[in-house]
Amino acid sequence: MNKKSTTKIVDDAPITQNDIDSGQLVLRKRGAGGAVLPAKRRINIFLDSATLDYFKAKAGGRGYQTLINDTLKQAMQSESLETVVRNTIREELRKAA
């Protein structure tokens, strides 16, 4: 890793929470390919205790919100996949009739 950075470091002072809060520094997660992942949005949601307990237990207490988010994404993907499969089957049945 001998590549030189394309950004100039103006200050070698350690990063503080104030830097992040003031918008001078924004930390973003990166995917496997190095692309910046879209930021998450903060929301308020009410879940029943059994649902919350289930996800906390499955995640080991830490990271349960990410687990809930991943589960919702899977539900969205399976819903769209289900729609594609249903439409394909209907088309095939029309052709056969």
C-alpha positions as a printed Julia matrix, in Angstrom:
97×3 Matrix{Float64}:
   0.0     0.0     0.0
   2.48    2.57   -1.2
  -0.13    4.72   -2.93
  -0.1     8.32   -1.86
  -3.38    9.78   -0.75
  -5.07   12.16   -3.15
  -6.34   14.25   -0.26
  -4.14   16.63    1.62
  -4.03   16.32    5.38
  -4.32   19.79    6.8
  -4.26   18.89   10.46
  -2.84   15.79   12.15
  -4.88   16.37   15.29
  -6.94   13.38   16.45
 -10.53   13.21   15.28
 -13.02   14.21   17.93
 -16.77   13.78   18.28
 -17.05   17.54   17.76
 -15.5    17.12   14.29
 -18.11   14.51   13.42
 -20.99   16.5    14.94
 -20.0    19.69   13.12
 -20.05   17.91    9.77
 -16.33   18.27    9.17
 -16.03   14.51    9.12
 -18.65   12.04    8.01
 -18.06    8.36    8.64
 -19.67    6.05    6.08
 -19.62    2.29    5.86
 -18.19    0.79    2.71
 -19.28   -2.35    0.91
 -17.05   -5.19   -0.28
 -16.16   -3.31   -3.48
 -15.24   -0.17   -1.58
 -18.38    1.72   -2.59
 -19.92    3.93    0.07
 -23.1     2.36    1.41
 -26.17    4.58    1.68
 -26.7     6.11    5.08
 -29.43    4.75    7.3
 -32.21    7.02    8.57
 -33.32    7.28   12.15
 -36.98    6.45   12.75
 -39.2     5.57   15.68
 -41.01    2.27   15.47
 -43.14    0.41   17.98
 -42.65   -3.37   18.12
 -44.32   -5.78   20.48
 -42.15   -7.24   23.22
 -42.12  -10.76   21.78
 -40.78   -9.51   18.44
 -38.12   -7.39   20.07
 -37.09  -10.21   22.43
 -36.83  -12.61   19.48
 -34.47  -10.36   17.48
 -32.38   -9.45   20.53
 -31.96  -13.13   21.4
 -31.13  -14.06   17.81
 -28.56  -11.26   17.53
 -27.09  -11.83   20.97
 -28.35   -8.47   22.23
 -26.06   -6.36   20.02
 -26.89   -5.66   16.4
 -30.55   -6.58   16.68
 -31.62   -3.46   14.79
 -29.43   -4.48   11.85
 -31.0    -7.93   12.02
 -34.48   -6.4    11.9
 -33.4    -4.25    8.93
 -32.0    -7.29    7.1
 -35.19   -9.25    7.76
 -37.3    -6.42    6.32
 -35.06   -6.29    3.22
 -35.46  -10.05    2.75
 -39.23   -9.7     3.02
 -39.21   -7.0     0.33
 -37.05   -9.12   -1.98
 -39.13  -12.26   -1.5
 -42.3   -10.27   -2.13
 -40.97   -9.01   -5.45
 -39.68  -12.5    -6.32
 -43.08  -13.97   -5.47
 -44.75  -11.47   -7.79
 -42.4   -12.39  -10.65
 -43.0   -16.11  -10.15
 -46.78  -15.67   -9.96
 -46.84  -13.55  -13.13
 -44.65  -16.06  -14.97
 -46.9   -18.95  -13.96
 -50.01  -17.02  -15.04
 -48.43  -16.27  -18.42
 -47.5   -19.9   -18.94
 -51.0   -21.06  -17.96
 -52.54  -18.61  -20.47
 -50.24  -19.94  -23.21
 -51.17  -23.54  -22.39
 -54.91  -22.85  -22.42
